[in-house]
Amino acid sequence: MTLQAGAMETIPSPAPGATIASTMSEQPLLIRNILEHAMRSHPRKQVISRDGAGIVRFTYVQFAARVAKLAHALRKLGIGPGDRVASFAWNGHRHLELYYAVPMIGAVLHTVNIRLFPDQAAYVLDHAGDRAVFVDASLVKALKPAIALDPHADRAFVVMGEGTEPLEGAHDYETLLAGEPETFAWPELDERAAAILCYTSATTGDPKGVLYSHRSTYLHALAIGLTDSLAVRERDRLLPIVPLFHVNAWGTPFVAPMVGADFVMPMERLDPAGVIELCESERVTMSAGVPTVWMGVRDALQASGKRLSTVERIVIGGAAMPKSLLDDLAALGIKAVHAWGMTEMSPVGTVASDTSLLDHDPELQRNERYKQGKFSPIVEWRVVDEHGRDVPADGKARGELLVRGYAIARSYYNNDEANATAFEPDGWFHTGDVVTVDEYGYMEIVDRVKDFIKSGGEWISSVEVENLLMGHPGVKEAAVFGISHPRWQERPVAAVVLREGYEEDEEAIRTWMLERLAKWQTPDRIMFIDAIPRTGVGKFLKRDLRSRYGELFNEGESE
């Protein structure tokens, strides 16, 4: 229809029973929008990063100029739409620049776990089909064994920062950026185009890839910024201890500029002293990381009698948080916020922050905060029994958690075999977590399906036993796992790392547990070790423990 100047198009009345089109525009949800918003609405807020022996600071405007320079450099390296670009790096400003420049030109950033074994790192580089690899100078030595496994791959290498380990034929990051324009004509992209590729931590089998879109990344950032989610605010100074390669540091690189929070990055200084120093010098207000990091920080603070005067809250995820850690941090004036998610979920699925219905009962409130929390509004969920039937939300009935939603994968990247077992045809993803959901809507993980221990016809939750064991004053860390038993099918065994100053006394710890736990649930043996084996993101690697102690009860050690 032709309109006269100044005339407005009218929307015809719909037929009876038909829907009517809205008058809203349909702008794509893009990562570019997040950065442009930060530049215009929060121009003085900063990206702060350790760099060598010092600290560098960029306003979001200055940061965006570096992102534009990097985009030009990527194009000169031959990177175009759909190409995968790998990062092998710490949490630093150059890594963050890749988070924006790569997807904003239409390419895909592949964040490689720096703690993968060489064969696994080589596998994901090959599986992703990476055209270029950006590596921190301090990690060149760690990457070389993976490169050696596929020496003829046609990839460009770029070294970020200064180091002593050479990488033949590699470009220097700052040299690539030097002289490039500080603006870029960003292409118009489909919001459903792939933006970032992350691989699972491979507790079993090869890592599996998940491709996040611009749309899913944007929606996830909006969701975790909600008051009863991670509640990131403009006045926050956010320190992600969780690595950028671990599911996009839980979405923090996107929610911080979206709300205008300062973003503080530690590089490789992840020891307790380094974390405490950065929190103090940069007046950090909130942080995020796995429990083991905060156990170390807690121990250091308790030993020194110090407090972190500006840190208000810490988001803890990646593994179940011991109640003792929740209480110890509270005594230090820090609120611990329990959260849960998965690589397949972008990752945040639940957060334990809202206790508005429980103000009348402080102990109930504490117990609910210890759980993994309430589901994000962008997550659909079901809890089903072994026959696929929904179980009641009464806090007691257990079942496997299934999820789907706006920022949840519908399949793995190029992995039909894994897709067949993990995803239902209607989009539901099998998380592999056994959970309960109570009448208030709080979810609690009971165990992983594969870590449940079947003993004499009864199921034992390794997580429940671990959490009790880590409440013992002499136990620093504990991993509980099942191994084959000639009479009971499986029996639980615990691997324990003691706190400094405590001596090994297996019977004393077992006696302490038997006062709090049924005998059939109590580990038959407690093995004292120096360190519990972990995955690249800090989760207990129980398959290694099962392999190490798998013949224990076949050697006359059973009760």
N, C-alpha and C positions, 0 to 999 in steps of 0.2 A: 504494500500500500504506500502511496505517496503522501507525505505530510507537508503542509504549508509551514513556512517559517513561524516558529513560536508555538506550533501546535504540539500536542502531546498524544502519544499513542494510547488508546484505551484497550484494556484487556477484555476480550469478549466474555460474557457469562458462560460458565461451563454447563455442559449437559447435566441433567439430573444424575447424581451419583458419581460424577467425575471429579477428580482433583483439579485444583486451579494453580497455575504457575505463580510463583512469588515475583516480587519486583526487586529482589536482591541481586546484586552483581555477583559474579562467580570468579573472583580472583583466585589464582592458584596459591596454595600454601607452600612456600618455598623457604629454604634455609637462607637465601638471599634476603628475604623480608626481615629476618631476625637481625642480621647485621646492619641493614639500612636503618632499622628502627633504633638500634643502639647508637648509631652515629648521630641521628637527628634528635633523639629524645634524651640520651644520656652521654653527651659528647665529652664530659669531663671525667667520667668513671673510667676505671683502669683495668688493663691486663698487666699483672705483675708476675715476674718469673725469675727464678734463679737462673743465672747464665754465667758459667765459669765460676769464678770466685765471688761474683757480685750479684746484684739485683738489677734487672731492667724493668722499665715501666713504659707502657704505651697507653694513651687514652684510646677509647674505642675508635675515634677518628683516625689516630695514627696507626692503630692496629689494622683498620680497614684499608689504609693506604698500602700497608705491607701485603695484605691479602691480594690487592689488585696487582702489585708488582709480581707476586708469586704466580698469579693467573697468567700473566704475559710469559713468564719463564716456562710454565707448563706447556703453553702452546708452542714455544720454540723447541721444547723437547719432543714435540710431536704428539702430545696428549690431547685427545679429542673426546667428543661425547661417547659415553659407554666404556671408555678405557678404564682399566683398574690401575690404581696407584697405591702402592703399599707404603705404610709407615712402620718403622721399627724404632720406637722412641719412647722416652720418658714423658712425664707431664711438664711440658715447657712451651714457650710462646711459639716456637717454630712449628711444633706439632699442632698447636691450636690453629695456626695459620692454614695448615693443610686441611683442617676440618671444614674450613669455609671455602678456600679457593678451589679445591678439587671438585666438590659437588656443584659449586656455583658455575663452573664452566661446562657442566653436564657429564663430567667423569665420575668415577666411583672411588671413594677412599676406602682402602682395605687396611684396617688397623691390626697389625700382627702382634700377637702376644710374645713379648720379648723373653719369656721364660719357657717357651716350648723347647722340647728337645730338637736337635738339628734336623732329624728326619721328619718331625711334625711340621717344623717351620718350612722346610723344603716342600712338603706336601701341600700346605696351604698356599704358598707362593705359586706353585704349579697349578693347583686346582682353581685358584682365582684368575690365573692368566695375567698376572701383573705385568704392565708395560714398564713401570719404573718403581724403584724402591728408595725411599728417603729414610736415612738411618742416622741416629745421633752418633757423633764421633766416639763417644765413650762406649758405644755398643757395636762398633765395627767388628771387634774381635769376636763377640758373641754371635754375630751374623755370618761370619766367614764359613764355619762348618756347614751351614745350610746352603750357602752359595756353592760350595765345593761339591755338593751332592747333585747339582744341576748346572755345571759350569758353562754349558753352551746355550743357556736361555738368553734370548734377545731382550735384555732389559737395560735401562739406564739406571745408574746409581747416583744418588746425591747425598753427600755427607753434611750433616747439620752441626755447626759449632766446631770448636777446636779440639783436637786430640792427637795422640802420638801413633795410633795404629793406621797404617796406610791402606787404602782400598784402590787397587789399580784401575785406572780409567774413570774414576768417580768424579763428578762435578762437585764444586763447593757451593753450598746453599747461598751464602751472602754474595758471592761473585755472580751467581745467576740473577739475583734480584737487583744488583747494582745497575743504575742507569735506566731501569724499566719505569714506565709511567705509573703514577699513583692513582690512576683511575682506569676503569675497564668497562667496556660495553658488554655488560652481562647478557647472555642469551636468554630468550624466553623459553622456559622449560615446562614440561608436563609435571604437575605435582606428584604424579604416581611414578615418575622416573626414579630409578635406583640412585641412592646418594652415598650410602655407607655400607660396607660389607664387614660383618663381624663373624668370627668362628667361635663355636662352643669350646669349652676348656678341655674337652676330651678326657673325661674321667673313664670312659669306656670307648674303645675304637678310635677311628680317625676323627678329627674335628669336623663339625658340620657348619656350613656357611649360612648366614641369614642376611638377606639384602633389605636394608631399610630404605624407604622412599622419603622424598622431601616431605610429603604429606604426613606420613607416620611420625617422622622426627619432629615436625612442628606441633602436631597434636599431643605427642608425648611431653614436649616441653611445657605446653599450656597446662596439662594435667598435673605435672609434678610441682608446678608453681602455686597450686591451690593452697589455701590456708591450712587445710587439714591433710595436706600431703607433705612435701618437703618444705613448703612455706618459705621459699627463697624471696627475700625482700630487697628493695632498692638500697637500703642502708646496710645490707650485709656485705661482708668481705669473706668470700667463699673459698675454702681450700679443699680441693679434691685430692685426698690421698689415694682413693680408688683410681687405678690407672686409666688413662684415656683409652688404652687398648682393651679394657674390660667393659664391654658394652657401652662405649661412649661415656665412660666415667659416670654412668647412671643418668645421662642426659644433662649433667651440669654444664658442659660447654655451650649449651643452647639456652637453658633457662636463665643463666646468669646475665648475658647481654639482653635477653628478652625483658627482664625486669630492671636491668641497670645495676646489678650488683658488681662489685669489684671481684675479679677472678684471680686467685693467687695460686701459683704452680710451683711445686717443690723440686722438680727435676729428680735426681737420684738420691737426694737426702731424705730417706724415708725411715731412718733410725729414730728412736724416741727423742733423742737429744735434738736432732735436726728438725723434727716436727714441732717440738716445743719452742725451739728458737724462732722458727718462722711464724708460729702463732703469736708469739710475743712481739716480734719486731714489726709485723704487718697488721697487728690488731685484728686478727681473724675472729669472726663472730660465729661462723658455722663451718663444719667440715663433714666429710663422708669417707667411709672406708670399712674394710672387713674387721671382724672382732679382734683378730690377732694383733693388728696395728695398735688398737686402743688398749689392749691388755698391756703392751709394752709401755705406752705413754702413761697409763695409770700407775704401773709399777714405778716408773721413774719419778712421777709426781709424788707418790706416797713416800718414796725413799728420801726425796729432797725436802718434803714438807711444803712444796710450792703449789700454787694454783695458776690456772690460765685465766687471767682476769677478764679477758674480753670474750672468750669462747662461751657461747650460750647453749649451743646444742650440737650434737653429732649424730649424723645418720649412719646407722650400722646395718650392714646387710652382707650378702655373699655366703653367710653361714649363720647358724643359730647363735644368738647372743646369750651367754650365761647370765643368770639372774644376778650373780655376784658382781658382774661387770656393770650392769644397770645400776645397782645399789652403790657401788664404789664411785662411779662417775657422778651420781647424784650427791654423794658426800663431798665431792670436789666442786660442786656448784654447776655441773654440766648436765643438761638433759640429754639422755640417750634416746634417740628415735629409732625404733626397730622397723626395718623395711624388708621386703622380699620381692624378688623378680627373677627373670631368666633372660638369657640372650635372645630367645625367641619372642620376648615381650617388650623389647626396646630399652630398658628391661623392667621398670618399676611396675609391680602389680598390686602391692598392698603397702600401707604405711600405718603404724600404730601411733597415731597422734591424737585422735579425737576421743576424749573420754567424758564428753559432756553429759551423758546419761548416768554416769557413775559417781558423781560428786558426793553422794551420800555414803559411799563406802570406799575409803582410801585403799584398803587392801585389795578389793576387787579391781580398783583402778590400776593399781600396780601390776596385778596379774594380767590384766588386759594389755597393758603397755608392753609387757614382756612377750606377748604373742606377736605374730607377724603383721597383724592389723586388719584394717578394712580395705576392701577392694577399691581400686581407682574407678572413677565413673566411665572410663574408656575401656573397661575390662568386663566382659561377660564371663560367668563362671558356673561350673557344676561340680558337685562332689558325688562320685558314683562308686557302687560296690563292684565286686568282681564280675557281676552279671550286667553291668552297665545301668543299674537302677539308681536313681537319686537317693541319697541318704538324708535323714533329717538334720536340720541345723540346730542341734541341741548341745553342742560342745562335747559330745561323747561319741557319736557315731563317726566312724572313720571311713574314708574312701579315697580314691585317687582324684586329684584335682584336674579338671579339664577347663581350658580357657579359650576364648577367641575375642577379637575386638579390633579397634581402629589402628592399633600399633602392635598387633600380634601377627606373627608370620602365618601364612597359609601353607608354606612348604619350605624345604631347605633348597639351597642353591645347588643345582645339578647333582641331586642325590636321591634318585628314585627309591633305592632300597630303604633308606632312612625314612623317607616320606610315607612309605607304605605302613610303617608301624607307629609313627608319631602323630599322623594327622588323619582325622576322619573326613569323609567326602563333604560333609556340611561345614567344614572349617574348624571343628574343635581340635585343639592340640592337647595331647597327653603329656602333662608336665612330669610324670614320674614321681610326684610328691604325694605322700599319704598325709591327709590333713583332717582336721575337724573345723567346723564353723559353728560358733555359738549363737544364742538368741539375740545378741547385740550386733551380730554381723562380723565379729572378729575371727579371723582365720589363724589357726596354729598348725605349723608343720609338725607332724609326728615323726616322720622319717621319709627317706627315699624308698621307693618300692624295692629297689635292689639291695638296700641296707637293712631291711627288716630281718630279724633273726628268728627262724622257726625252730623252737626247742620243745620237744616232747608234746607236740600238738598245740603249743601256745606261741603267740607272736610277741616278740620283745622289741621295743623301740630303742634303737641304738642312741638316738638323740636324747630321749628321756634319761637314759642311764648316764650319758656323757654330761648332761647338765647337772645331775646330782653329783657326779664325781668331781666336777670342777668347782663345786661348793666346798670341797674339803680344803682346809687352810694350807695344806702342803702341796696341793696339786695346781700346777700352772696351766697345763693343757692335758686333755684326754681324748682319745679316739676309741670308740667301742665298736667291735665288729664280730661277726659270727664266723666260726670255722667248724669244719666237719667233726662230728662226734660219733663214736661207734654205737652209742646207746640212744642219745637224745636227738639225733639227726644233726643239730647244730647247738653249740653253746657259745655264749658271749665271752670275749676276751677283751681286756682293756690295755691300750698302750698309753703310758703316762709319762709326762715330763714334769719333774718336781720343781718346786720353787727353790731358790737358793737358800741353803741353810738346813734343808730337810734331808733326812737320810732315808734310804730305801727300806720300807717295812711293809711288805705285801699283806701280811696277816692283819696288821693294824688298820690298814685302809679297808680291807675286806670286812673287818669287824665293824668299822664305822659305817660302811654301806649297809650291812645287814641290820643295823639298827633303824634304817630308813627305807629299806627296800626288801621285797620278798626274796627269799633265797633263790628261787628259780630265775629271777630277773638279774641277780647279782653275778658279775663276771666270775668265772671259775679261776681265772688267772689274771694277774696284773703284771704286765711287762714294763720295766722301767727303761726308757730310751732317752737319748740326748735331744732328738728332734723328731717330730711327726712329719712324715713325707707329705708334700702338698702338691697341688696342681699349680699351674702358672698364675692363678689368681688367688692363691692362698687357701683353697679348700683342702680338707684332709683327703689324701689319696689312699683310701682304704683297700683298694685292690693290691697295693704294694704290701700292706700289712698282712692281708690274707695270704699272699704268696710267701711272706717271710715266716709266718707262724702256722701255716696250713696243716702241718703234720704234728702239731703239738699234742693232740689227744690220741694220736696213733703211736706215741712214744711212751705210753704208760703214765701220762700226766693227768689223766682224767680222774674225777672223783668216783 
